[in-house]
Amino acid sequence: MKITLAGAAGGEVTGSCYIVQTKCARLLVDCGLFQGGRKCEALNRPPLPSNHKLDAVLLTHGHLDHTGRLPLLAKQGYAGPVFATPATIDLTGLILRDSARLHVADNDRQNRKRMRAGQPLSEPLYTPEDAEAIIAQLRPAPYQQPFDVAPGVRAIWAESGHMLGSASIQLLVEEDGRTKRVVFSGDIGPKCALMLRDAEPFHRADLVFLESTYGGRDHRSISETVAEFERIVQEAIASGGKILVPTFAVGRAQLITLLLSQMFRRKKVKPFPIFLDSPMAIEAANIYAKHPELFDDDLLRYLKERPLREDLRTLKPTATAEESRAINHATGPCLVMAGAGMCNAGRIVHHLKANLWKPGTHVIIVGYQSNGSLGRRLVDGEKFVIIFGEKVAVRAKIHTLGGFSAHAGQTDLLEWFKVIAPSKPRVFLTHGEDAARAALARCIQQRHRLKPHLPELGEVVEL
């Protein structure tokens, strides 16, 4: 068996994609988009390896950095199944449709510039038609039930606690008269996170691909992070400031909405205007409501006590572009949730351009910011940023709340791995920057006498 790392390796966090080749089958685990600066995003342009013999695609979850290159498969002619949990199917459809729309819009904008400059025109990475083609190929996979996904290959999905429908995947591959077990952690969520159930690790493997996004450190506790979020909101509202929250439409938007509901229900602040400025987040909320079986017990009890909508009467979903632009004229204190979460696209970029230079603005960063992204530059404390070709002063207060991360920190990653460690697997650390991978590798070596490998992009692993 050979496994080629076609993304999220060599210190790159995004673009998760593994090409698995056995004696009888060929399949992909994830097919994600590279995200960040131009250099990183340029990796999306080279075509994926020829897929005329591809038997199946397996998805760990719906985030764009794990699903965003799927339409390229359809564009190249792949017509086979794409297996995922039911919630992941729902969210992948939502995410890919939005991604295709943005690719076309961004390409149209760039082509207008190229026309004025007399330069050749380009094509979008993919179109809505490409997205719809691959969405039609999504097929449901149950949790904790092995089933055949390709000749000689069975797969098991297990809860990973990262986002609605997320999972780790174990492949059971029949080769040379024995069963080989390969585990892909996917993205693992922190223990005792709000809303979702905790991750369920596998117990045996010959080979493990373990994510390491936060392999070098732990997050603040969720209780401390919630308290800081509430303090920032209370101070900003008291001073009449505008709060901007660059929000991943799936997961983080629902979490922030829940926290604001709790603040209002517990009378920690008087209700104030909230703008959910993301058509995608609005649709994602409906998908969340469709899958209460994936909620943790605390959230189920909270919802039974009273529906969220009764606490959130001041929340206004803004679906249209006109409604979004009108937010700039809103007077008094308010909070705006808008995508994209890394500030690399979407409506939040327009809000940042209009408000970063104002000292009364607060920006709350609630998720990972990849190298080269506008969000990372704000987190790193840059005094000026370029937005749509214009230099913008950063006079707003930038707050970073890592405790809301949907990724496990170092301690929780090690807790997940210690369950599988006694089977003495070979370990490959992916989906993390080099410093984070190296730190996690040292911990695994010290605790389990296993020496993890830090693979490069394009590297081939043989089992």
C-alpha positions in Angstrom: 0.0 0.0 0.0 1.2 3.5 -0.9 -0.2 6.8 0.5 0.8 10.0 -1.1 0.4 13.3 0.8 -1.2 15.7 -1.6 -1.9 18.4 1.0 -1.6 19.5 4.6 2.1 18.4 4.8 5.5 20.0 4.8 4.4 22.6 7.4 1.2 23.4 5.4 -2.0 23.3 7.5 -4.6 23.5 4.7 -5.3 21.4 1.6 -5.8 18.1 3.4 -5.6 15.2 0.8 -4.3 11.7 1.0 -4.1 9.4 -2.1 -4.3 5.8 -1.0 -3.2 3.1 -3.5 -3.6 -0.6 -2.6 -3.2 -3.7 -4.8 -6.9 -3.6 -5.6 -8.1 0.0 -5.2 -7.3 3.7 -5.4 -9.0 6.2 -3.2 -8.7 9.7 -1.7 -9.2 10.6 2.0 -10.2 14.3 1.9 -9.7 16.6 -1.0 -9.2 20.1 0.5 -8.5 23.5 -0.7 -5.2 25.3 0.1 -6.0 28.6 1.9 -3.9 31.5 2.9 -1.7 33.8 0.8 -1.2 33.8 -2.9 1.7 31.4 -2.8 -0.3 28.9 -0.8 -3.4 29.2 -2.9 -1.4 28.7 -6.1 -1.1 25.1 -5.0 -4.8 24.6 -5.9 -4.1 25.2 -9.6 -2.0 22.1 -10.5 -4.4 19.3 -11.4 -5.0 16.5 -9.0 -3.4 13.2 -10.0 -5.3 11.3 -12.7 -8.5 9.9 -11.3 -9.6 7.6 -14.1 -8.9 4.6 -11.8 -10.1 6.3 -8.6 -12.6 4.0 -6.8 -13.9 6.3 -4.0 -13.4 9.5 -2.0 -13.8 9.6 1.8 -14.4 12.8 3.7 -13.5 13.4 7.4 -15.7 16.6 7.5 -17.0 19.4 5.5 -14.6 22.3 6.1 -13.2 23.8 2.9 -9.6 22.8 3.6 -10.8 19.2 3.5 -13.4 19.4 0.7 -12.6 22.4 -1.4 -10.8 20.7 -4.3 -13.6 18.1 -4.8 -15.2 20.0 -7.7 -11.8 19.7 -9.5 -12.4 15.9 -9.5 -15.7 16.4 -11.2 -14.1 18.8 -13.6 -11.5 16.1 -14.4 -14.2 13.5 -15.0 -14.5 11.6 -11.7 -18.0 10.1 -11.3 -17.6 7.7 -8.4 -18.9 7.9 -4.8 -17.8 10.5 -2.2 -18.6 9.0 1.2 -19.2 11.1 4.3 -21.5 11.2 7.4 -25.0 12.6 6.8 -24.3 15.9 8.5 -21.0 16.3 6.5 -23.0 15.7 3.3 -25.4 18.5 4.2 -22.5 20.9 5.1 -20.3 20.0 2.2 -23.1 20.9 -0.2 -23.5 24.2 1.4 -19.7 24.9 1.6 -18.9 23.9 -2.0 -21.7 25.9 -3.5 -20.5 29.0 -1.7 -16.9 28.3 -2.6 -17.8 27.9 -6.3 -19.7 31.2 -6.3 -16.7 33.0 -4.7 -14.3 31.5 -7.2 -16.4 32.8 -10.1 -16.9 36.2 -8.5 -13.2 36.6 -7.7 -12.2 35.5 -11.2 -14.7 38.0 -12.8 -13.2 40.8 -10.7 -9.7 39.9 -11.6 -10.6 39.6 -15.3 -12.0 43.1 -15.3 -8.5 44.3 -14.1 -6.8 42.1 -16.7 -9.0 43.6 -19.5 -8.1 47.1 -18.5 -4.4 46.1 -18.4 -4.6 44.3 -21.7 -3.7 41.0 -20.1 -5.0 37.5 -21.0 -8.2 36.4 -19.1 -8.3 33.5 -16.7 -10.8 30.9 -15.8 -12.1 30.3 -12.2 -10.7 27.3 -10.4 -14.1 25.7 -10.8 -17.7 26.7 -11.4 -21.1 26.1 -9.7 -21.7 23.4 -12.3 -18.5 21.5 -11.2 -19.7 21.8 -7.5 -23.1 20.5 -8.3 -21.7 17.5 -10.2 -19.6 16.4 -7.2 -22.3 17.2 -4.6 -24.6 14.7 -6.5 -22.0 12.0 -5.8 -22.1 12.3 -2.0 -23.1 9.1 -0.3 -23.9 8.6 3.5 -21.5 6.8 5.8 -22.7 5.8 9.3 -20.7 6.3 12.5 -19.0 3.2 14.0 -20.1 0.8 11.3 -17.5 -0.7 9.0 -18.6 -1.0 5.4 -17.1 -1.5 2.0 -15.9 1.6 0.2 -13.6 0.0 -2.5 -12.4 -3.4 -3.5 -10.5 -4.9 -0.5 -11.1 -1.7 1.6 -13.6 -1.2 4.5 -13.9 2.1 6.4 -15.1 3.1 9.8 -16.0 6.7 10.7 -15.7 7.7 14.4 -16.7 11.0 16.0 -13.9 13.5 16.1 -15.6 16.4 18.0 -14.4 19.1 15.6 -17.5 20.2 13.8 -21.0 18.9 13.1 -20.6 15.6 11.4 -16.8 15.4 11.7 -15.0 12.1 12.0 -11.8 10.3 12.1 -11.5 7.5 9.6 -10.0 4.0 9.9 -9.3 2.0 6.8 -9.3 -1.8 7.0 -7.3 -2.9 4.0 -7.0 -6.6 3.0 -3.6 -7.2 1.5 -1.2 -10.1 1.3 -3.5 -12.3 3.5 -3.7 -9.9 6.4 -5.7 -6.8 7.5 -3.8 -3.5 7.6 -5.3 -0.6 9.6 -4.6 3.0 8.7 -6.1 5.8 10.7 -6.6 9.4 9.5 -7.4 11.6 12.5 -9.1 14.3 10.5 -9.4 17.4 12.6 -9.8 16.5 16.3 -11.9 18.8 18.6 -11.1 19.8 22.1 -12.5 17.9 25.0 -15.5 19.3 26.7 -16.1 21.9 24.0 -19.4 23.6 23.8 -22.2 22.1 21.6 -20.6 18.8 20.3 -19.7 15.4 21.7 -16.1 14.5 22.5 -13.9 12.7 20.0 -13.9 8.9 20.0 -10.4 7.5 19.3 -9.6 4.3 17.6 -7.7 1.6 19.5 -5.5 -0.1 16.9 -3.5 1.0 13.8 -0.5 0.1 11.8 -0.2 3.7 10.5 -1.6 6.9 11.9 -1.9 10.3 10.2 -2.4 12.7 13.1 -3.3 16.4 12.8 -1.0 18.8 14.6 -2.5 22.3 14.1 -2.0 23.1 17.7 0.5 20.5 18.5 2.8 23.0 20.2 0.5 24.4 22.8 -2.8 24.3 24.6 -5.7 26.7 24.4 -7.0 28.7 27.2 -9.8 26.9 29.0 -13.3 27.3 27.5 -14.6 28.9 30.8 -11.8 31.5 30.8 -12.4 32.2 27.1 -16.1 32.6 27.5 -15.5 35.0 30.4 -13.1 37.1 28.3 -15.6 37.1 25.4 -18.3 38.4 27.6 -16.0 41.1 29.1 -15.0 42.3 25.6 -18.6 42.4 24.5 -19.8 44.2 27.6 -17.0 46.8 27.4 -17.5 47.4 23.6 -21.3 47.7 24.0 -21.0 50.1 27.0 -18.7 52.4 24.9 -20.9 52.2 21.8 -18.3 50.4 19.7 -18.9 48.1 16.8 -17.7 44.5 17.2 -16.5 42.6 14.2 -16.2 38.8 14.5 -14.6 37.1 11.4 -16.6 34.0 11.6 -16.4 30.5 10.0 -19.9 30.1 8.8 -20.1 26.5 10.0 -19.3 26.0 13.7 -18.0 29.2 14.9 -21.1 31.3 13.9 -23.3 28.9 15.8 -21.1 28.9 18.8 -21.0 32.7 19.0 -24.8 32.8 18.6 -25.1 30.4 21.5 -22.9 32.5 23.7 -24.8 35.7 22.9 -28.0 33.8 23.8 -26.6 32.8 27.1 -25.5 36.4 27.9 -29.0 37.7 27.2 -30.8 34.8 29.0 -28.6 35.3 32.1 -28.9 39.1 31.9 -25.2 39.8 31.6 -25.9 42.5 29.0 -29.0 44.1 27.6 -30.0 42.8 24.1 -28.3 44.8 21.4 -28.3 44.5 17.5 -26.6 41.4 16.2 -26.1 41.0 12.4 -25.5 37.5 11.1 -24.0 38.8 7.9 -23.5 35.5 6.1 -26.1 33.7 4.0 -24.0 30.6 4.5 -24.1 30.8 8.3 -27.9 31.3 8.1 -28.2 28.1 6.1 -25.7 26.3 8.4 -27.9 27.1 11.4 -30.7 25.2 9.7 -28.5 22.2 9.1 -27.4 22.3 12.8 -31.1 22.2 13.8 -31.5 19.2 11.6 -28.9 17.1 13.5 -29.6 17.4 17.2 -28.4 13.8 17.6 -24.9 15.2 17.3 -25.3 17.7 20.2 -23.8 17.2 23.6 -26.1 16.7 26.6 -25.5 20.3 28.0 -26.8 21.9 24.7 -29.8 19.6 24.6 -30.8 20.6 28.1 -30.3 24.3 27.3 -32.5 24.0 24.2 -35.1 22.1 26.1 -35.3 25.0 28.7 -36.1 27.6 26.0 -35.6 27.9 22.2 -32.7 30.2 21.2 -34.9 32.4 19.1 -36.6 33.7 22.3 -33.3 35.1 23.5 -32.1 36.4 20.2 -34.9 38.7 19.1 -32.4 41.4 18.2 -30.5 39.1 15.8 -31.0 40.1 12.2 -29.9 37.7 9.4 -28.6 39.7 6.5 -28.8 37.6 3.4 -28.5 40.1 0.6 -25.6 42.3 -0.4 -27.7 45.4 0.1 -28.5 44.4 3.7 -24.8 43.8 4.3 -23.8 47.3 3.0 -26.5 48.9 5.2 -24.7 47.6 8.3 -22.1 50.3 7.7 -24.8 52.9 8.5 -26.0 51.2 11.7 -25.8 53.6 14.6 -25.0 52.7 18.2 -23.3 49.5 19.5 -23.7 46.3 17.5 -22.0 43.0 16.7 -21.4 41.8 13.2 -20.6 38.1 12.4 -19.4 37.7 8.8 -17.2 35.3 6.8 -14.7 34.3 6.0 -13.1 33.2 9.2 -9.5 33.9 8.1 -10.5 37.3 6.6 -9.2 36.1 3.2 -12.5 36.6 1.4 -16.2 37.3 1.9 -18.1 40.1 3.6 -15.9 40.5 6.6 -13.2 42.0 4.4 -15.5 44.9 3.5 -16.4 45.4 7.1 -12.8 45.5 8.1 -11.9 48.0 5.4 -14.7 50.3 6.6 -13.9 50.0 10.3 -10.3 48.9 11.1 -9.1 52.5 11.0 -11.7 53.6 13.7 -10.3 53.4 17.3 -13.7 52.4 18.7 -13.9 49.2 16.7 -13.2 45.8 18.3 -12.2 42.8 16.2 -12.6 39.4 17.9 -10.5 36.6 16.2 -12.1 33.3 17.2 -10.3 30.8 15.0 -7.1 29.7 13.4 -5.5 32.2 10.9 -3.3 30.6 8.3 0.0 32.1 7.2 -0.4 35.0 4.7 -4.1 35.6 5.5 -5.4 39.0 6.5 -6.5 37.6 9.8 -2.9 36.4 10.6 -1.6 39.9 9.8 -4.1 41.4 12.3 -3.2 38.8 15.0 0.5 39.5 14.4 -0.1 43.1 15.2 0.6 44.8 11.8 -0.2 48.5 12.0 -1.3 48.8 8.4 -2.8 46.2 6.0 -3.7 46.3 2.3 -7.4 45.6 1.6 -8.6 45.6 -2.0 -5.4 47.4 -3.0 -5.9 50.2 -0.4 -3.7 50.8 2.6 -5.8 50.7 5.8 -4.6 51.7 9.3 -5.3 49.3 12.1 -6.5 51.4 15.0 -9.2 48.9 16.1 -8.6 46.7 19.1 -7.7 43.2 18.0 -8.6 40.4 20.4 -7.5 36.8 19.9 -9.6 34.1 21.7 -7.8 30.8 21.0 -10.0 29.0 23.5 -12.8 28.9 20.9 -10.7 26.9 18.5 -12.4 23.8 17.1 -9.0 22.1 17.1 -7.7 20.1 20.1 -4.6 21.6 21.8 -1.5 19.6 22.5 -2.9 17.9 25.7 -6.1 16.8 24.0 -4.2 15.5 20.9 -2.0 13.4 23.2 -5.0 12.1 25.1 -6.5 11.0 21.7 -3.3 9.4 20.6 -2.6 7.5 23.9 -5.5 5.2 23.2 -4.0 4.0 20.0 -0.3 4.2 21.0 -0.1 0.7 22.6 -0.6 -0.8 19.1 2.8 0.8 18.2 1.7 2.4 14.9 4.0 4.4 12.6 3.0 8.0 13.1 3.0 10.8 10.6 2.2 14.3 11.8 0.3 16.5 9.2 -2.0 19.5 9.1 0.4 21.7 11.2 3.1 24.2 10.9 6.6 22.9 11.4 7.1 24.2 15.0 3.8 22.7 16.1 4.6 19.3 14.4 8.0 19.2 16.0 6.7 19.9 19.5 4.0 17.2 19.3 6.6 14.8 17.9 8.8 15.3 20.9 5.9 14.7 23.3 4.9 11.5 21.5 8.5 10.2 21.5 9.0 10.9 25.2 5.8 9.4 26.3 5.4 6.4 23.9 8.9 5.7 22.6 7.5 6.2 19.1 9.3 8.5 16.7 6.8 10.4 14.5 7.7 11.4 11.0 7.1 14.9 9.7 6.2 14.3 6.0 6.7 16.7 3.1 4.1 17.7 0.6 4.1 15.0 -2.1 5.9 12.4 0.0 4.9 8.8 -0.5 4.5 6.5 2.5 4.7 2.8 2.0 3.1 0.2 4.2 
